[in-house]
Amino acid sequence: MNKTALQQQIIATLEADREVAKAVLAATHEAATHAESKAENKYDTRGLEAAYLADGQRRRLHEIETALAAYRNLQPTIGSDECVRVGALLCLEHDGAGRWFFLGPDAAGLKLQHEGREILVISPRSPLGQGLLGRQVGDEVGIRVNALPQVYTVLDVQ
């Protein structure tokens, strides 16, 4: 698979998300500062709620911009030892089925269709991402999900 094209697809998706987040931030900021949001009595919290929402949208926009910067600076290469590192595209076997993952610096949870395969972006901050770092083809990674053990086998590292 072409990791450079995948990286560009992730960047394009994040850029689209950024534009949506900018529009939502503008709308929530307008709602928070609008005259109708002014409290009419001590129990009226419309303005406060709108301000909290606007702040959450501002933080979300910042997270997207941070992820974009990380992906623009990412050099998705694997060393000669083929160990799993940030930037690795890998196939993992779990419960008898293979799934493709991209270990990126950020934007965990993003699902993409690339070259006819579904690819899930994970990050080193996730339990699976932490467990995969430094692994090679044939290694097993065990994590706990909802107190249940899950075992993944590394089938391919690109």
Solvent accessible surface area in square Angstrom, and as a share of the most:
residue,aa,sasa,rsa
1,M,56,0.25
2,N,76,0.39
3,K,26,0.11
4,T,85,0.50
5,A,40,0.31
6,L,0,0.00
7,Q,11,0.05
8,Q,100,0.44
9,Q,56,0.25
10,I,0,0.00
11,I,14,0.07
12,A,57,0.44
13,T,38,0.22
14,L,8,0.04
15,E,57,0.26
16,A,59,0.46
17,D,49,0.25
18,R,51,0.19
19,E,92,0.41
20,V,97,0.56
21,A,7,0.05
22,K,88,0.37
23,A,65,0.51
24,V,56,0.32
25,L,40,0.20
26,A,63,0.49
27,A,62,0.48
28,T,14,0.08
29,H,108,0.48
30,E,98,0.44
31,A,46,0.36
32,A,23,0.18
33,T,91,0.53
34,H,82,0.37
35,A,88,0.68
36,E,131,0.59
37,S,16,0.11
38,K,156,0.66
39,A,59,0.46
40,E,141,0.63
41,N,89,0.46
42,K,167,0.71
43,Y,169,0.64
44,D,30,0.16
45,T,59,0.35
46,R,115,0.42
47,G,17,0.17
48,L,97,0.48
49,E,102,0.46
50,A,15,0.12
51,A,45,0.35
52,Y,145,0.55
53,L,101,0.50
54,A,11,0.08
55,D,50,0.26
56,G,26,0.25
57,Q,42,0.19
58,R,121,0.44
59,R,129,0.47
60,R,112,0.41
61,L,22,0.11
62,H,117,0.52
63,E,93,0.42
64,I,4,0.02
65,E,69,0.31
66,T,65,0.38
67,A,4,0.03
68,L,2,0.01
69,A,48,0.37
70,A,30,0.23
71,Y,0,0.00
72,R,120,0.44
73,N,116,0.60
74,L,23,0.11
75,Q,137,0.61
76,P,21,0.13
77,T,96,0.56
78,I,39,0.20
79,G,32,0.31
80,S,126,0.81
81,D,68,0.35
82,E,89,0.40
83,C,21,0.13
84,V,1,0.00
85,R,98,0.36
86,V,51,0.29
87,G,0,0.00
88,A,0,0.00
89,L,0,0.00
90,L,0,0.00
91,C,15,0.09
92,L,1,0.00
93,E,49,0.22
94,H,41,0.18
95,D,129,0.67
96,G,70,0.67
97,A,55,0.43
98,G,47,0.45
99,R,101,0.37
100,W,33,0.12
101,F,5,0.02
102,F,0,0.00
103,L,0,0.00
104,G,0,0.00
105,P,34,0.21
106,D,26,0.13
107,A,19,0.15
108,A,57,0.44
109,G,52,0.50
110,L,34,0.17
111,K,121,0.51
112,L,12,0.06
113,Q,119,0.53
114,H,15,0.07
115,E,102,0.46
116,G,78,0.75
117,R,103,0.38
118,E,78,0.35
119,I,0,0.00
120,L,30,0.15
121,V,0,0.00
122,I,13,0.07
123,S,3,0.02
124,P,30,0.19
125,R,162,0.59
126,S,30,0.19
127,P,87,0.55
128,L,16,0.08
129,G,0,0.00
130,Q,113,0.50
131,G,19,0.19
132,L,0,0.00
133,L,76,0.38
134,G,47,0.45
135,R,88,0.32
136,Q,78,0.35
137,V,79,0.46
138,G,50,0.48
139,D,51,0.26
140,E,104,0.47
141,V,2,0.01
142,G,59,0.57
143,I,25,0.13
144,R,157,0.57
145,V,64,0.37
146,N,138,0.71
147,A,76,0.59
148,L,111,0.55
149,P,90,0.57
150,Q,40,0.18
151,V,79,0.45
152,Y,28,0.11
153,T,28,0.16
154,V,1,0.00
155,L,86,0.43
156,D,47,0.24
157,V,8,0.04
158,Q,58,0.26
